[in-house]
């Protein structure tokens, strides 16, 4: 049975690669590969390359997509973009006032 790490939200603005790897339950080389492929966002920090705390959940999602569906990195990027669009559409629907039909 495959076990996936639960994602914990961090209270800091930026996490190092080892911190993200530990939180997502993967090796640091995997996080570095995902950054190099452009699947994870980074920003420069005093300690070097930092990742926003939101990227922990994204890294865990990538691992689940690769393990569960056997997707390559290109397909993972497409699926992540589609999931982001779905989230945006759902948020827009929730923001709209409810119209009741009579």
N, C-alpha and C positions, 0 to 999 in steps of 0.2 A: 504494500500500500504506500503510495506517495504521500509525503507530508510536506505541507507548505508552511513557511514561517508566517506568523501573524504580524501585521504591520502596526507598529506603534508610532503615534504622532510625536514628533519632537518639538520642543518649545523654542528651539533656536532657529535663527534665520538661515544658517548654512551648515551643512554637514560635510565632513571629509569623506573621501572615497571609502576608507575602512569602516567608518561609522555607518554609511549607507549599506555597505556590504553586510555588516553584522545585523543591521535592522531588517534587511530583506532576506537574510539567510543564504547568501551566495558568497562566492569568492571575490576578492578585490579585483582579480583579473577580469571577471565577468562585468563588473561595473565599469572598469576602464574601457573594455570593448564596447559596451553600450554607449558610453560617452563618445568614443571615437567614431561610432556609426551614426551619431546624432540622435539616438533614441532617448537619451537623457540630457537634460539641460544643465549647464553649469554657469557659474559666475566667478570672477576672480575675487579672492579674499586675501587677508593678511597671511593665512596659513597655506596659500596656494589655491588650487582649484576647489571650489566649494559647490555643493549641490543643494538646492532648496529642499526643505523637508518633504515637500510634495513628491519629490522624485523617488522616495522610498517606496511608496505605493505603486508608482509607475514601474519601478524595477521588479517588484514582486509580481505585477500583472504580466510583464514580459516573460518572466520565468514560467508562470502558469500557462501562458499561451504557447510557449515553445514546448513545454513538457506535455501539456494536455492535447494540443492539436498538432504538434510536430511542425510548426510553421518555421520558415526560415526568417532571417532578420528583415528582409524586404517585406515579406507578408506581414510580419509583426508591426512594422511601421504603418502599413496600410490599415490594418485592423485598429491600431491605436488612434489613428486619425478619424476613422469612422466612429469609434466609441466616443471620442471627444465631441464630434458633431452631434451624436445622439444625446449626450449629456447637455449640450447647449440647447438643443431643441426641446428637451424635456424641461429645462429650466425656464425657457421662454413660455412654454405651455403653463407651467405652474404660476408664472407671473401674471398671466392674463386673467381678467375677471371671469368668474363662472357665469355663463349665460344659461338660463333655464328656458327650455322650450315648453310652450303651452299647448 
